[in-house]
Amino acid sequence: MKLIKTIIFLFLISFTTHAFAKSNDYYQMVITNVLSNCKTSECRKSIFEQEVNLAFFNLMDAILDQLRFELSQKKRKKIKHYRYCV
């Protein structure tokens, strides 16, 4: 289970770095902060969970925005097609 969580976390970090313009420096600071300031596993776990949750919700927002855009484009094409047919 830890391996799966780690893989998902690394995937989200690499994907959101490019998609949401977060620099690699940001993630390096997060990891450095976790390793240097968190002495307990609960602290580390909570920080990583927050980062994964934030990345997940940002990803879902981007997907929904893209879907809204594509639906609006289809609707616009339908209206244009209907005007030409009438």
N, C-alpha and C positions, 0 to 999 in steps of 0.2 A: 504494500500500500504506500509506503514511503517513497518507493521508486516511482510510482505513478504520479504522486503529488509533486515530486521533484521534476519529473519530465514535463508535467503540465505547467509548473511554475516557470521553468526555463523557456518553454514555448511561448508563454504569455509575455515574458520579459522580452524575448527577441522580437515577437510580433508587435507588441505595443511600442517598442522603441521606434520602429519605423512608422507605424500607423498614426501614432499620436505625438510624434516629434519629441519624445522624452529621450534625452541623451543617455548614452552609456554611462556617463559620469553620474547621473542621478541614481542609477541602479548600483553603481559601485559605491556611492555614498550610503545607500540603504544597506547593502551587504556589509560594508565596513562598520556602520553604526551597529548593526545586529551583532557582529562578531566582537566588537570592542565594548559595547555598553550593556548588552544583555547577558546576564550571568545565568539566567534560568532558561530552561527549555520552553516554559510557558511564554516568556517575553519574546523569544525568537519566533515561536509559533504564531503568536498574535500579530507580530509585525508582518510576517510572510503572508498570513491570511488576509490582512488588510490590503497588502499590495496585490494579491491575487484577486480579491474581491473588486478592488478599484479597477484593475485591468480588465476583468470580466465585464463589469458594468459599462466601462468605456467602449469595449468591443461591441457589446450588445447595442449601445446607443448608435455606434457607427453603422452597424448592420441595419438597424431600424431606419436611420436617416437615408441610407442607400435605397432601401425598399420604398420609402415614401417618395423619393426622387423618381425611381423607376415607375412607380404607379402613376405619379403625376404626369410623366412623359407619355405613358400609354393613354391616359385619359385625354391629354392634349391631342394626341394623334387621332383618337376616336372622334373628337369634336371636329377636327379639321376634315376628316374623311366624311363625316356626316354632312358638313356644310357643302362639300363639293358634290355630294350625291343628291342633295335636295334641289 
